[in-house]
Amino acid sequence: MDIPEYWESINTKSLKGLIMVLGAPDMGKSTFCEYLVQRLAKEHNHVALMDGDPGQSRLGPPTTLNLSLNSGVRRVFVGSTSPVRHMLPMLVAASKLVHEAKSAGAEAIVYDTTGLIDEHQGGVTFKQAKIDLLQPSVILALQRGKELEPILAPFGKRGGPQIIDVKPSLAVQARNMYMRRRYRRLKFTKYFTDPQRVTLDWSKFAVFPKPYFTKHVLVGLEDIEGFTVALGIALDIRPQERTVTLLLPKISLDEVKVLRVGDILVDPMSFEDRKIL
């Protein structure tokens, strides 16, 4: 991990509560968040890392938001690899995971957010809504210029939360669309290593948003609290029998109460993903 000297000058003793890290794509947010967690672990007994990028997640498969706690990883399925057109599920998932971290006694929660800041794609409104909803104690803004000002300027005038500018590492390398797609494919491939095929009677589950399955659609299997137990790829759908056969990792499904139908298709052979048009 390449650590710039100016990162080491950050006063981590004053950082606690929800610490939100903002930045455009290719700013090194994930590397910075991992470094920050290591620093904060020296100041607090319990530090949580929240991975909020469903497209380039480090802590779980694509389409999920993930929270790393001392007790393990909790995740929530948002149904897509991008927050665009999925902002409400993203906000619900983020709120659920922050509440879980606080309930578990985390003294500091580092939230690694997506790189969506483009106003024309809803990035400014989305980030402002996230800040208003989650009420972070501190925002660490990774920016080379003033690209985050459209998001942060109103909060500076309002008087909170605390905003700290952080320069990104010069070692950051840009990733093009091909590299991002390849990363997701490798993550899905690893997740579905040595899978099982399971046929479920969907009438026995709560199905969101409705029981309409498409071949190869990605499905989130959730427990009663809405946390993800597993992801599955629909292989065979039989509407008259109300059954769907899913490709799943080999884990227990005893706690599954909900099937949540996503908005992307994942090929069960190549594990390439594409949006449902």
C-alpha positions in Angstrom: 0.0 0.0 0.0 1.5 3.3 -1.1 1.1 5.8 1.7 1.7 9.5 0.9 3.2 11.6 3.6 0.2 13.9 3.7 -2.1 11.1 4.7 0.0 10.5 7.7 -0.5 14.1 8.8 -4.3 13.5 9.3 -5.3 13.7 13.0 -7.1 10.4 13.5 -7.5 10.9 17.2 -10.4 13.3 16.6 -12.2 11.0 14.1 -15.1 8.9 15.4 -18.7 8.0 14.5 -19.6 7.7 10.8 -16.7 8.9 8.6 -17.7 9.2 5.0 -15.1 9.2 2.3 -16.1 11.0 -0.9 -14.3 11.2 -4.2 -14.7 10.8 -8.0 -13.8 7.5 -9.7 -10.1 6.6 -9.6 -9.2 8.6 -6.6 -7.9 5.7 -4.5 -10.8 5.8 -2.1 -10.7 2.1 -1.2 -6.9 2.2 -0.5 -7.3 5.3 1.6 -10.2 3.7 3.6 -8.1 0.6 4.3 -5.3 2.8 5.5 -7.6 4.9 7.6 -9.1 1.8 9.3 -5.6 0.7 10.2 -4.9 4.1 11.8 -8.3 4.2 13.6 -7.8 0.7 15.0 -5.0 2.2 17.2 -7.4 4.8 18.6 -10.6 2.7 19.1 -11.5 -0.8 20.2 -14.0 -1.4 17.5 -13.7 0.0 14.0 -16.0 -1.0 11.1 -15.4 -0.7 7.3 -18.3 -0.1 5.0 -17.8 -1.0 1.4 -20.4 1.1 -0.5 -19.6 0.4 -4.1 -21.8 -2.3 -5.7 -19.8 -2.3 -8.9 -16.3 -2.6 -7.6 -16.8 -4.1 -4.1 -13.8 -5.4 -2.2 -15.7 -7.1 0.6 -18.4 -9.0 -1.3 -19.8 -9.9 -4.7 -20.9 -7.2 -7.1 -24.4 -5.7 -6.6 -24.0 -5.7 -2.8 -23.0 -3.2 -0.1 -20.9 -4.8 2.6 -20.0 -4.0 6.2 -16.9 -5.6 7.9 -17.3 -6.0 11.6 -15.4 -7.9 14.2 -18.1 -10.6 14.0 -17.8 -11.0 10.2 -19.3 -9.4 7.1 -22.9 -8.2 6.7 -24.2 -7.4 3.2 -27.2 -6.0 1.5 -28.2 -6.7 -2.1 -29.1 -3.6 -4.1 -29.8 -5.3 -7.4 -27.4 -3.5 -9.7 -23.7 -2.7 -10.1 -24.4 1.1 -10.4 -26.3 3.5 -8.2 -27.8 5.1 -11.3 -31.6 4.3 -11.2 -31.0 2.4 -7.9 -30.5 5.3 -5.5 -33.3 4.4 -3.2 -32.1 0.8 -2.7 -28.6 2.2 -2.1 -29.8 4.6 0.5 -31.8 1.9 2.3 -28.9 -0.5 2.2 -26.5 2.2 3.5 -28.8 3.1 6.3 -29.3 -0.5 7.3 -25.6 -1.2 7.5 -24.7 2.0 9.4 -27.4 1.1 12.0 -26.0 -2.4 12.2 -22.5 -1.1 12.8 -23.7 1.3 15.5 -25.7 -1.5 17.2 -22.6 -3.7 17.2 -20.8 -1.0 19.1 -18.5 0.4 16.4 -16.8 3.5 17.7 -15.7 4.5 14.2 -17.3 3.5 10.9 -15.4 4.3 7.7 -17.8 4.5 4.7 -16.1 4.0 1.3 -18.7 5.5 -1.1 -19.1 5.2 -4.9 -17.5 7.5 -7.3 -20.8 8.9 -8.6 -20.6 12.6 -8.4 -21.8 13.6 -11.9 -24.6 16.1 -11.5 -26.2 14.9 -14.8 -26.4 11.4 -13.5 -27.9 12.4 -10.2 -24.6 12.2 -8.3 -24.9 15.6 -6.5 -28.4 15.0 -5.3 -27.7 11.4 -4.4 -24.6 12.3 -2.3 -26.4 15.2 -0.6 -29.3 12.9 0.3 -26.9 10.3 1.7 -25.2 12.9 3.9 -28.6 14.2 5.1 -29.9 10.7 5.8 -26.8 9.2 7.5 -25.6 12.3 9.3 -21.8 11.6 9.2 -19.7 13.2 11.9 -16.8 13.8 9.4 -16.5 13.9 5.6 -13.1 13.2 4.1 -13.1 14.7 0.6 -10.5 13.1 -1.8 -10.2 15.6 -4.6 -7.6 17.0 -6.9 -9.3 20.3 -7.4 -12.8 21.4 -6.4 -14.9 18.7 -8.1 -16.7 17.9 -4.9 -17.7 21.5 -4.1 -21.2 21.2 -5.8 -21.9 18.4 -3.2 -20.3 19.9 -0.2 -20.7 23.6 -0.4 -24.2 23.8 1.2 -23.0 21.7 4.1 -20.1 24.0 4.8 -22.4 26.9 5.0 -24.9 25.0 7.2 -22.2 24.3 9.7 -21.8 20.5 9.6 -20.6 17.9 9.3 -16.9 18.5 9.6 -15.3 18.5 6.1 -11.6 17.6 5.6 -9.9 17.9 2.3 -7.5 15.0 1.4 -5.2 14.8 -1.6 -5.3 11.5 -3.4 -2.2 9.4 -3.9 -0.2 10.2 -7.0 0.2 6.4 -7.5 -3.5 6.0 -8.3 -4.1 4.4 -11.7 -7.2 4.9 -13.7 -9.4 1.9 -14.6 -11.3 1.8 -17.9 -14.7 0.2 -18.5 -13.0 -3.1 -19.6 -11.0 -3.3 -16.4 -14.1 -2.7 -14.3 -16.1 -5.3 -16.1 -13.2 -7.8 -15.8 -13.1 -7.1 -12.1 -16.8 -7.9 -11.6 -16.5 -11.1 -13.7 -13.6 -12.3 -11.5 -15.6 -11.5 -8.4 -18.7 -13.4 -9.6 -16.5 -16.3 -10.7 -15.0 -16.6 -7.3 -18.3 -16.2 -5.6 -19.9 -19.0 -7.6 -17.0 -21.5 -7.3 -18.3 -25.0 -6.7 -21.9 -24.0 -6.7 -25.2 -25.9 -6.1 -28.5 -25.9 -8.0 -31.5 -25.3 -5.8 -35.2 -25.2 -6.8 -37.4 -23.0 -4.7 -41.1 -22.6 -4.5 -41.3 -18.8 -4.6 -44.9 -18.8 -3.2 -43.2 -19.7 0.2 -41.1 -16.5 0.2 -41.7 -12.8 0.2 -40.7 -11.7 -3.3 -39.6 -8.1 -4.1 -40.4 -6.1 -6.1 -42.7 -8.8 -7.6 -42.4 -12.5 -8.6 -41.2 -12.0 -12.1 -38.1 -13.9 -12.9 -36.0 -13.8 -16.1 -33.5 -16.4 -17.1 -30.0 -15.5 -15.7 -31.4 -12.7 -13.6 -29.4 -12.2 -10.3 -31.5 -12.8 -7.2 -30.7 -11.8 -3.6 -31.8 -14.3 -0.9 -32.3 -12.4 2.4 -33.0 -13.2 6.0 -35.9 -11.7 8.0 -33.9 -8.5 8.7 -33.1 -7.9 5.1 -29.5 -8.9 5.1 -28.2 -11.0 2.2 -27.7 -14.7 2.9 -26.7 -15.5 -0.7 -26.9 -14.5 -4.3 -28.3 -16.7 -7.0 -28.5 -16.9 -10.8 -31.9 -18.0 -12.2 -31.4 -21.0 -14.4 -35.0 -22.3 -14.9 -38.3 -20.6 -14.3 -41.6 -22.5 -14.2 -44.4 -20.0 -13.6 -47.2 -22.5 -13.5 -45.4 -24.4 -10.7 -44.2 -21.2 -9.1 -40.7 -22.5 -9.0 -37.3 -21.0 -9.8 -34.0 -23.0 -10.0 -31.0 -21.0 -8.8 -27.3 -21.4 -9.1 -26.0 -20.8 -5.5 -22.9 -21.1 -3.4 -23.0 -24.1 -1.1 -24.3 -22.5 2.1 -27.3 -23.1 4.3 -30.5 -21.4 3.2 -32.4 -22.1 6.5 -32.6 -18.3 7.3 -33.9 -17.2 3.9 -37.3 -15.4 4.0 -37.0 -13.1 1.0 -36.2 -13.3 -2.7 -35.2 -10.0 -4.2 -35.1 -9.9 -8.0 -32.3 -7.8 -9.3 -31.9 -5.7 -12.5 -28.9 -7.4 -14.0 -28.3 -10.7 -15.8 -25.2 -12.8 -15.0 -24.2 -15.5 -17.5 -23.6 -18.7 -15.4 -20.8 -19.9 -17.7 -18.7 -16.7 -18.3 -20.1 -14.7 -15.3 -20.3 -11.6 -17.5 -23.0 -9.3 -16.3 -25.3 -7.0 -18.3 -28.2 -4.7 -17.3 -31.8 -5.7 -18.1 -33.0 -3.1 -20.6 
